[in-house]
C-alpha cells in the first residue's frame, strides 16, 4: 500500500509505505549475520534519563509485560542464557527454513551504520549486556532464489538503553535511505514506521519499528523486497530481517519476518513474566 | 474574461484552463482550475521571452521571491514552473473587481474605506518589499477588492523583463499618473525629447546607490552600455545586487529631472538588511499615495490626458488632493507623495501614520454597501464560467438558470462562506440574525428534520478542539436553518467520547443506530477515529474528521470516512518550504521526540523525507525516546552537524526545553514545531525563548481575513472568538448541508429517490430523504470552498486533496497568525 502525498497537480507522488506499515500493525525483526541490525550510530547522545520518566499518555507503552524482576538478566551470562531461550530458530519462521552458515555471530560484535551509510562491525557499547545474531534461509528452488533471513536479540542494561536503540534505529533509516550492508549488498528506498504499544493495532511490544525497502546484491540481483522489524520491550530488543530474491513475493518475505518476530516476542514474555 | 483560443493549451502545470483573463507584452494570463478545484490566475510567458536565458533566470528569482511574499493583502503565488518550455506562474484567483472598476462605477470611496485600503495595501507592499521585490506598478487596476479586504496583484513578476523589452524603445515601466517622479522624469525625457535623452536619463537614475531597480524603472540603461542595458535593470530587484553604477560609465547625470539622482533608499549599502525595503521601494509608496488619492477623489492626483503632460506634472507639480477633507488622510497622502523618495515613509512604517481607530484587519463593513454589491456582481460574472460548480455562483446574477429559489439562496450562502465575496457579507447578516437554537430543536414547522452528529472529545485531553468543533457545526447548522424554503431542517446531536477509544467506538455505534443521523462530524483525535471507523463504515455513515490527521486509516468497504484536513505528511510540505526556501538555510535539523507519539513520528519523518524532494537542502535527523528530558546532547549534535534550521516534532514540554537550549546557544536559524505544541504550556515554559518559533497548523485563526465573517458570527452566537478547529468543523458541516440540500432537491424533482444505489440506506424514505450512502457519494464528489480551505477528496482514500494550511509565529510571547502557509513550489 502506498500513501500518496500529491504535490501540485500531481507532479510527483511521494509513496510512503509508512502508511501501510503503520496500518499493518506488524511486529519487529532483524537482518543477517554480522551486519544486520540497526544500532547505535551515534553514541554522542548519551542515553539519558529515559527510565521511568513519563511520556504522553498516547505514547505510553500500553503493553508492558509484568516481569519478575528476578528473571531480568543483570549479568552477561544471564543475558546470554535468556537470549538462547528467546532467539528464533528455523522453526520460528515456519516450514522450509534452514540454518545458514555461519549460523551465529556475536556476542562480541555490534553493527554500526557509519556516516557514509555503510554498516561496520564494532564492539558492543557498555549499555549492551549481550547480543546475538542468527542467520537462516529458505533455500533456492526451481525458478526461485534463496531468501536470506536474520534474527537478533539484544539485552541492554536498562529499558532506557533499549529505548535509545529504537530511537537510533529510526534515525538510521531517516539518515540513510540507502545503506550498504556489506560489499555487494545494498538496501534502499526504505520507509519505516514506528508504533508504540497501543497505537493502531500494535499490541505485541512496547515499541515496534517496521521497515520495508528494496534489496540489491551482486549475488542475487534485485531489486527485491526487503523487510525489517524491530521491537522493544523492557530492556530487550528483538529484530528480524528478510531479503527477497527472484521469484519471491513481498508477502512471502513479510510473512516469514512476522512469524519469527512474533515467536520471539512470545518467548521473551514467557522468559521474564511472573510465574504463577 | 475571454474564451480560450484554438491555439491556447488545454492544461498548464496541473491547471485546466478555463479562459483568458488578459494578455500583455510578456505573455497571456489565463484563468485555470487545479485538479483540487482551486481557481488560479496563470501567467504564461511568451515563447520569445521564454527563449531568453537571462530572462528565465530573472523570472525564476522573482518567482522564488514572490513565494516569500507573505501577506493576506497580496495575492499569493500558488505555483510556478520556470523551467518549462513556456514558463508560467500561478497565483490565487480573486474574483473581485479592481479598484479602478469600482471607482469608475460609483465614484470616490468614503474616507474610512480609503484609510482601511491604505493600511492594508501598505502591509501588502511591506511584505513585497520584505521579500526583496519592488512592485513598480502599484495602481488601481492592480488592486482587487473583496468584502474582506483588498488584494494587491501582479507584484513585480516578469515586469522586470517587460522593462527590458520596453527599454529599447524608450518607454516606461509602470502606469503614467501613478508613477513616482524619479521614474516619470525618465519618461518625461523620453516623451519630450529624443530616445537618446530618455536612455541617458534612465541610466542616470541608476547611477546612484539605488542602482539597478531605478534603471529598470527609469527605462534606462541602453545608453549606458550595450553590455548591461538588457540585463542589468531586471536584476535590480535583488537587494544583494551591487549597485550597477560603475558599469554605467557612459552616463554622467540626469537630463530630465533632478529628482532622478536622488537615492530612493536613503540608508544602507546594497545587500544589507535595510528595513525600509529594497532599492526602488520608495517608488511603490509614491504610487500607493497616487492610488489612495484616486480612491478618495476619483481622480489621479496628477491628472490624466497626454502622457508627457501627466509625467511632467508628476515631476513638477503638487498633487491635486482637492476634496480630501480628512486631515489624517490628507497628511498621509502628502507624506507618500513627497517628490523626494527619501522623504517618503517606508511601506512598513505607514501603519502608525494611519488613524488608530481603523481596524488592523478588514472587517466586512470596510466598504459601503453598494460597493459590496458591485463586488458580488462582479464575482458572480467572473464565476459564471463553464465547468465551475454551480455552487460557487453567487445567485444574484440572472446568468445560468438556477433551479429554485430556495436552492438559489442557499447557493448564495455557500459562496459567501467560501470566497469572502460579497456573498460573505450577506451571509453574515443572516448568520448573525439570531436564529437561536433551531439546532437541537426539533426542526422547522412542518418540515422534515435531519440530524448532523458531532462526535467529539468534549471532556478529555483534546476537549478544547472538540468543543470548538461542536460550535462550528452549530453555526453551520444555524446558517442553513436560517434560510427560507429549505427542503428540511437540520439539528445537531453531540456525543462525547472523552478522547477514549473504547468510548469512541460506542459513540459511533449510537450514531449509527439513530436513523435520523445522516452524517457525523468528528472524531477529534487519531485514536478515536481509528476506534470508531468500523462501526461507522458498517452503517455507511458519512463521517468527516477535521482533526484526525494520521497519514492513513485502514480502508473500509464503504469508504464513508473522510479526512477533511491535511495529514501530518501533507503539513510537512509547507513546513519544509517555510524552513528551507530561504537563502540562509541549507540543512534542516529534524528532531523527533517520541513523547509526541504517532503525530510526532509522522510529522518528523515526513519532513525529513520531503526535504530533499522539495528543496535542494539536506537534513540531519535525530530521534529521542519518549520521556527524554535532557536535550542538550542532541541539540549540540544537531548544531555540530551544521543544522541552520530546526523542526521539532514532539510535545509542548520538549519543545519548550529545546527552545530554551537554542536560545541559550543564541541559535539564529528559523525554528518550527509541529502544531500540537501550540498553546499556553509551550509559551509559558519556553518564555522568551519561544519568540520567533513558527507553526504550520491545519486550522485558521479568528483574525484571518478569510475568517472574518465566520468569526463575527461566532462572537455573536457564543460571545467569544472562535477557537482553533472551529472554522474547519463549520466548513465541513456546511459542505454536508449543501450536499444534503442538493440531494433533497434532486429527489423532489424526480420521481425516483436519489439514493437508489443505497443498499445500506438507513432511512428507506419515500419522501426523498437523502440516504447515508447517497450522501457519502455526494461528499466524495464534492468541491467546497470553506473558510479555512477548499475541500475535495481523493477518490481512493477519501483524503483531502488540498494541502492548504496556516502559518503562526510566536511574537512577544503570543501566537500570531501570519496567513496561509507557503504553497509548495511546483
Boltz contact constraints between the chains, C-beta under 6 A:
constraints:
  - contact:
      token1: [A, 3]
      token2: [B, 551]
      max_distance: 6.0
  - contact:
      token1: [A, 3]
      token2: [B, 552]
      max_distance: 6.0
  - contact:
      token1: [A, 5]
      token2: [B, 569]
      max_distance: 6.0
  - contact:
      token1: [A, 5]
      token2: [B, 570]
      max_distance: 6.0
  - contact:
      token1: [A, 7]
      token2: [B, 824]
      max_distance: 6.0
  - contact:
      token1: [A, 8]
      token2: [B, 14]
      max_distance: 6.0
  - contact:
      token1: [A, 8]
      token2: [B, 79]
      max_distance: 6.0
  - contact:
      token1: [A, 8]
      token2: [B, 824]
      max_distance: 6.0
  - contact:
      token1: [A, 8]
      token2: [B, 826]
      max_distance: 6.0
  - contact:
      token1: [A, 9]
      token2: [B, 13]
      max_distance: 6.0
  - contact:
      token1: [A, 9]
      token2: [B, 14]
      max_distance: 6.0
  - contact:
      token1: [A, 19]
      token2: [B, 551]
      max_distance: 6.0
  - contact:
      token1: [A, 19]
      token2: [B, 552]
      max_distance: 6.0
  - contact:
      token1: [A, 23]
      token2: [B, 552]
      max_distance: 6.0
  - contact:
      token1: [A, 23]
      token2: [B, 554]
      max_distance: 6.0
  - contact:
      token1: [A, 44]
      token2: [B, 637]
      max_distance: 6.0
  - contact:
      token1: [A, 45]
      token2: [B, 633]
      max_distance: 6.0
  - contact:
      token1: [A, 45]
      token2: [B, 634]
      max_distance: 6.0
  - contact:
      token1: [A, 45]
      token2: [B, 637]
      max_distance: 6.0
  - contact:
      token1: [A, 46]
      token2: [B, 633]
      max_distance: 6.0
  - contact:
      token1: [A, 48]
      token2: [B, 628]
      max_distance: 6.0
  - contact:
      token1: [A, 48]
      token2: [B, 630]
      max_distance: 6.0
  - contact:
      token1: [A, 49]
      token2: [B, 629]
      max_distance: 6.0
  - contact:
      token1: [A, 49]
      token2: [B, 630]
      max_distance: 6.0
  - contact:
      token1: [A, 50]
      token2: [B, 625]
      max_distance: 6.0
  - contact:
      token1: [A, 50]
      token2: [B, 627]
      max_distance: 6.0
  - contact:
      token1: [A, 53]
      token2: [B, 627]
      max_distance: 6.0
  - contact:
      token1: [A, 54]
      token2: [B, 627]
      max_distance: 6.0
  - contact:
      token1: [A, 55]
      token2: [B, 595]
      max_distance: 6.0
  - contact:
      token1: [A, 55]
      token2: [B, 626]
      max_distance: 6.0
  - contact:
      token1: [A, 55]
      token2: [B, 627]
      max_distance: 6.0
  - contact:
      token1: [A, 56]
      token2: [B, 595]
      max_distance: 6.0
  - contact:
      token1: [A, 56]
      token2: [B, 597]
      max_distance: 6.0
  - contact:
      token1: [A, 56]
      token2: [B, 651]
      max_distance: 6.0
  - contact:
      token1: [A, 58]
      token2: [B, 597]
      max_distance: 6.0
  - contact:
      token1: [A, 59]
      token2: [B, 595]
      max_distance: 6.0
  - contact:
      token1: [A, 59]
      token2: [B, 597]
      max_distance: 6.0
  - contact:
      token1: [A, 59]
      token2: [B, 626]
      max_distance: 6.0
  - contact:
      token1: [A, 163]
      token2: [B, 625]
      max_distance: 6.0
  - contact:
      token1: [A, 164]
      token2: [B, 625]
      max_distance: 6.0
  - contact:
      token1: [A, 167]
      token2: [B, 623]
      max_distance: 6.0
  - contact:
      token1: [A, 167]
      token2: [B, 624]
      max_distance: 6.0
  - contact:
      token1: [A, 167]
      token2: [B, 625]
      max_distance: 6.0
  - contact:
      token1: [A, 170]
      token2: [B, 623]
      max_distance: 6.0
  - contact:
      token1: [A, 171]
      token2: [B, 621]
      max_distance: 6.0
  - contact:
      token1: [A, 171]
      token2: [B, 623]
      max_distance: 6.0
  - contact:
      token1: [A, 174]
      token2: [B, 608]
      max_distance: 6.0
  - contact:
      token1: [A, 174]
      token2: [B, 621]
      max_distance: 6.0
  - contact:
      token1: [A, 175]
      token2: [B, 621]
      max_distance: 6.0
  - contact:
      token1: [A, 194]
      token2: [B, 601]
      max_distance: 6.0
  - contact:
      token1: [A, 199]
      token2: [B, 598]
      max_distance: 6.0
